[in-house]
Amino acid sequence: MEHTHSGPFHQALREFAFEQGALRDLGSLDCRATPAFETLDGRAQENQAGTDRVAQDVERLAELQNLLFANAEAAGLRRSVLLIVQGMDTSGKGGVTKHVVGAMNPQGVHQVGFKKPTPEELQHDFLWRIRHHTPKHGEIAVFDRSHYEDVLIHRVEGLTAPSRLQRRYGAIRQFEQDLVGNGTMVLKVMLHISREEQYQRLSQRLDDPTKHWKFTPADVDAREQWDAYMEAHRIAIEETDTDEAPWFVIPADRKWYGRLAVQQLLIETLASLDLTYPAATCDIAEQRRRLDASR
């Protein structure tokens, strides 16, 4: 499926994971690949080149975000962005939050990390708590995990019957279609790391006392069901990948590439709006005269 707001990273990442409209086996994908980015020889050089590119485009993303916010505030633009970030434990969601989302003006960003549902939330439809955090016009909302946990975990753990899961996929498609109809551009990314890379990252957490607080036995519980989670991701992506709300599988064994890819997807999406700053609603020359007279 061709994404409306396409660019080099949009196109390369779609080609990376999809072939003739069908998702390949996730296990066959090269998690060290760098679609749309040419690397140099040597890991250290690659890391530096990728990190430099992220730093280089920080201001570009911030400017585009400011344009979106300004046009909504001053010109009534009814557009927003929802970035959904999924991935196994240690896949780099925190790094994206710090290096990409954290570089934008918090005034125009709404970030939510969805945890295990509370007793109150469990009394409602699974999308109830999600709807409370969808972006306002001019805003970029970022979901660290999302409503997709309610089909991923539920499929692996057998918490929901297959027929009900199927209805949930339909509810998700409709929910995201409604968002798009209201002017929200939906970006869904899966930060995809290899089983071996996750082992290395979890090992580092266990070996470093300053990172023990990040570790929970649940990390290993999920790892022990790796294949089941890969299959659950594959099914969820195939069931909910649409022209209006496409999925992007991002190879994330290289942390810098995961951050770069998300950053560039946001830049290409916002740039597609081709926005300029709203014109003044008053006589600027007259206001300058008044201001100078007030000295």
C-alpha positions as CSV (number, residue, x, y, z in Angstrom):
1,M,0.0,0.0,0.0
2,E,1.3,3.4,-0.9
3,H,1.3,6.0,1.9
4,T,-0.1,9.3,1.0
5,H,2.7,11.4,2.7
6,S,5.6,9.6,1.1
7,G,9.3,10.4,1.0
8,P,12.6,8.5,0.9
9,F,12.2,6.9,4.3
10,H,8.5,6.2,3.9
11,Q,9.2,4.4,0.6
12,A,12.3,2.5,1.7
13,L,10.8,1.3,5.0
14,R,7.6,0.1,3.2
15,E,9.8,-1.8,0.7
16,F,11.9,-3.2,3.6
17,A,9.0,-5.1,5.3
18,F,6.4,-5.5,2.6
19,E,6.5,-7.4,-0.7
20,Q,3.6,-7.1,-3.1
21,G,1.3,-5.9,-0.3
22,A,2.1,-8.8,2.1
23,L,4.3,-8.7,5.2
24,R,7.2,-11.1,5.1
25,D,8.2,-13.3,8.0
26,L,9.5,-10.9,10.7
27,G,12.2,-13.3,11.6
28,S,13.6,-13.1,8.0
29,L,14.1,-9.3,8.2
30,D,17.6,-7.9,8.7
31,C,17.4,-5.9,12.0
32,R,20.7,-4.3,11.3
33,A,19.6,-2.9,7.9
34,T,19.5,0.9,7.3
35,P,16.9,1.6,4.6
36,A,17.2,5.0,2.9
37,F,20.5,5.7,4.7
38,E,23.9,4.9,3.3
39,T,26.4,3.8,6.0
40,L,30.1,4.1,6.0
41,D,32.5,1.2,6.6
42,G,33.0,0.3,10.2
43,R,30.5,0.3,13.0
44,A,31.9,3.3,14.8
45,Q,31.7,5.4,11.7
46,E,28.2,4.2,11.0
47,N,27.1,5.1,14.6
48,Q,28.7,8.6,14.2
49,A,27.2,9.2,10.8
50,G,23.7,8.2,11.9
51,T,24.0,10.2,15.2
52,D,25.2,13.2,13.3
53,R,22.2,13.0,10.9
54,V,19.8,12.9,13.8
55,A,21.4,16.0,15.4
56,Q,21.5,17.8,12.0
57,D,17.8,17.4,11.5
58,V,16.6,18.3,15.0
59,E,16.0,21.9,14.1
60,R,14.2,20.9,10.9
61,L,11.7,18.7,12.8
62,A,11.2,21.4,15.5
63,E,10.5,24.0,12.8
64,L,7.9,21.8,11.1
65,Q,6.3,21.0,14.4
66,N,6.1,24.7,15.1
67,L,4.5,25.4,11.7
68,L,1.8,22.8,12.5
69,F,1.1,24.3,15.9
70,A,1.1,27.9,14.6
71,N,-1.3,27.1,11.8
72,A,-3.7,25.4,14.1
73,E,-3.6,28.2,16.7
74,A,-3.7,31.2,14.3
75,A,-5.3,29.9,11.1
76,G,-7.6,27.1,12.3
77,L,-5.8,24.3,10.5
78,R,-7.5,21.0,11.4
79,R,-4.5,18.7,11.2
80,S,-2.5,16.7,13.8
81,V,-0.2,13.7,14.0
82,L,-0.4,10.5,16.0
83,L,2.8,8.5,16.3
84,I,2.3,5.0,17.6
85,V,5.6,3.3,18.8
86,Q,5.5,-0.4,19.4
87,G,8.3,-2.9,20.0
88,M,9.6,-5.6,22.2
89,D,11.3,-4.7,25.5
90,T,14.7,-2.9,24.9
91,S,13.8,-2.1,21.2
92,G,14.6,1.6,21.7
93,K,11.3,3.2,22.5
94,G,12.9,5.2,25.3
95,G,15.7,6.4,23.0
96,V,13.1,7.7,20.5
97,T,11.3,9.5,23.2
98,K,14.5,11.2,24.4
99,H,16.3,12.0,21.1
100,V,13.4,12.6,18.7
101,V,10.2,13.5,20.7
102,G,12.3,15.3,23.3
103,A,13.7,17.6,20.7
104,M,10.3,19.1,19.9
105,N,8.5,21.9,21.7
106,P,6.5,20.2,24.5
107,Q,3.8,22.8,24.1
108,G,2.7,21.0,20.9
109,V,3.4,17.4,22.0
110,H,1.3,15.1,24.0
111,Q,3.1,12.0,25.0
112,V,1.6,9.0,26.7
113,G,3.1,5.7,27.9
114,F,0.3,3.1,28.2
115,K,0.8,0.6,31.0
116,K,-1.4,-2.3,32.2
117,P,-5.0,-1.1,32.3
118,T,-6.3,0.1,35.6
119,P,-9.5,-1.4,37.2
120,E,-11.4,1.6,36.0
121,E,-10.1,1.2,32.5
122,L,-11.0,-2.5,32.4
123,Q,-14.6,-1.6,33.0
124,H,-14.7,0.1,29.5
125,D,-14.1,-0.9,25.9
126,F,-10.3,-1.3,25.3
127,L,-10.2,1.8,23.2
128,W,-11.8,4.0,25.9
129,R,-8.6,5.0,27.5
130,I,-6.9,5.6,24.2
131,R,-9.6,8.0,23.0
132,H,-8.8,10.3,25.9
133,H,-5.3,11.0,24.5
134,T,-5.8,11.4,20.8
135,P,-4.1,14.6,19.5
136,K,-5.8,18.0,19.3
137,H,-5.5,20.0,16.1
138,G,-2.0,21.3,15.8
139,E,-0.6,18.7,18.2
140,I,1.7,15.7,17.8
141,A,0.6,12.8,20.1
142,V,3.1,10.0,20.8
143,F,2.0,6.7,22.2
144,D,4.7,4.6,23.8
145,R,2.8,1.3,23.4
146,S,-0.9,1.7,22.6
147,H,-4.2,-0.1,21.9
148,Y,-2.1,-2.7,20.1
149,E,-1.1,-4.2,23.4
150,D,-4.7,-5.3,23.7
151,V,-4.3,-7.6,20.6
152,L,-0.7,-8.5,21.0
153,I,-0.6,-9.6,24.6
154,H,-4.1,-11.0,24.5
155,R,-3.3,-13.2,21.5
156,V,0.0,-14.6,23.1
157,E,-1.5,-15.1,26.5
158,G,-4.8,-16.3,25.3
159,L,-6.7,-13.6,27.3
160,T,-9.2,-13.0,24.6
161,A,-11.0,-15.4,22.3
162,P,-9.9,-15.4,18.6
163,S,-13.3,-14.3,17.4
164,R,-13.2,-11.3,19.8
165,L,-9.7,-10.5,18.7
166,Q,-10.9,-10.4,15.1
167,R,-13.5,-7.8,16.1
168,R,-10.8,-5.8,17.9
169,Y,-8.8,-5.5,14.7
170,G,-11.9,-4.2,13.0
171,A,-12.5,-1.7,15.8
172,I,-8.9,-0.5,15.5
173,R,-9.2,0.0,11.8
174,Q,-12.4,2.0,12.3
175,F,-10.9,4.0,15.1
176,E,-7.8,5.0,13.1
177,Q,-9.9,5.7,10.0
178,D,-12.0,8.1,12.1
179,L,-8.9,9.8,13.3
180,V,-7.7,10.3,9.7
181,G,-11.2,11.7,8.8
182,N,-10.8,14.2,11.5
183,G,-7.5,15.5,10.1
184,T,-5.0,13.3,12.0
185,M,-2.1,11.8,10.1
186,V,-1.4,8.4,11.7
187,L,2.1,6.9,11.8
188,K,2.6,3.4,13.2
189,V,6.1,2.1,13.8
190,M,7.4,-1.2,15.1
191,L,10.9,-1.0,16.3
192,H,12.1,-4.4,15.3
193,I,15.2,-5.9,17.1
194,S,16.6,-9.4,16.8
195,R,16.4,-11.9,19.5
196,E,20.2,-11.9,19.9
197,E,20.3,-8.1,20.2
198,Q,17.6,-8.1,22.9
199,Y,19.6,-10.7,24.8
200,Q,22.6,-8.3,24.7
201,R,20.6,-5.4,25.9
202,L,18.9,-7.3,28.7
203,S,22.3,-8.7,29.8
204,Q,23.6,-5.1,30.0
205,R,20.7,-4.2,32.3
206,L,21.4,-7.1,34.6
207,D,25.1,-6.3,34.7
208,D,24.6,-2.6,35.5
209,P,23.2,-1.8,39.0
210,T,22.1,1.6,37.7
211,K,19.8,-0.1,35.3
212,H,18.3,-2.8,37.6
213,W,15.3,-0.6,38.1
214,K,14.5,-1.0,34.4
215,F,14.4,-4.8,34.6
216,T,11.4,-6.9,35.5
217,P,11.0,-10.7,35.3
218,A,8.2,-9.9,32.7
219,D,11.0,-9.0,30.3
220,V,12.2,-12.6,30.3
221,D,8.6,-14.0,30.3
222,A,7.9,-12.2,27.0
223,R,11.3,-13.2,25.6
224,E,10.5,-16.9,26.3
225,Q,7.5,-16.5,24.0
226,W,9.5,-14.6,21.3
227,D,8.1,-16.6,18.3
228,A,4.5,-16.1,19.5
229,Y,5.0,-12.4,19.9
230,M,6.5,-12.1,16.4
231,E,3.5,-13.9,15.0
232,A,1.2,-11.7,17.0
233,H,2.9,-8.6,15.6
234,R,2.8,-9.9,12.1
235,I,-1.0,-10.6,12.3
236,A,-1.7,-7.2,13.9
237,I,0.2,-5.4,11.2
238,E,-1.4,-7.3,8.4
239,E,-4.9,-6.8,9.9
240,T,-4.5,-3.0,10.5
241,D,-2.2,-1.8,7.8
242,T,-4.1,0.6,5.6
243,D,-3.4,3.3,3.1
244,E,-4.6,5.9,5.6
245,A,-2.8,4.5,8.6
246,P,0.2,2.5,7.4
247,W,2.7,0.4,9.4
248,F,6.5,0.9,9.2
249,V,8.7,-1.9,10.5
250,I,12.0,-0.2,11.5
251,P,15.1,-2.4,11.9
252,A,16.4,-1.3,15.3
253,D,19.5,-3.4,16.2
254,R,21.4,-0.1,15.5
255,K,19.9,2.3,18.1
256,W,20.9,5.4,16.1
257,Y,19.0,4.1,13.0
258,G,15.8,3.5,14.9
259,R,15.9,7.1,16.1
260,L,16.8,8.4,12.7
261,A,14.0,6.5,10.9
262,V,11.3,7.8,13.3
263,Q,12.6,11.3,13.0
264,Q,12.7,11.2,9.2
265,L,9.2,9.7,9.0
266,L,7.9,12.6,11.1
267,I,9.8,15.2,9.0
268,E,8.5,13.7,5.7
269,T,4.9,13.6,7.1
270,L,4.9,17.2,8.3
271,A,6.7,18.5,5.2
272,S,4.0,17.0,3.0
273,L,1.6,19.7,4.5
274,D,3.7,22.4,2.8
275,L,2.9,24.9,5.5
276,T,4.0,28.5,5.9
277,Y,3.5,30.8,8.9
278,P,0.1,32.4,9.1
279,A,-0.2,36.0,8.1
280,A,-0.6,38.7,10.7
281,T,-4.2,39.6,11.6
282,C,-3.3,43.2,12.4
283,D,-1.4,46.1,10.8
284,I,2.2,45.3,11.7
285,A,3.5,48.7,10.8
286,E,0.9,50.4,13.0
287,Q,1.7,48.1,15.9
288,R,5.4,48.8,15.5
289,R,4.6,52.6,15.6
290,R,2.6,52.1,18.8
291,L,5.3,49.9,20.4
292,D,8.1,52.4,19.6
293,A,5.9,55.3,21.0
294,S,5.5,53.4,24.3
295,R,9.2,53.5,25.1
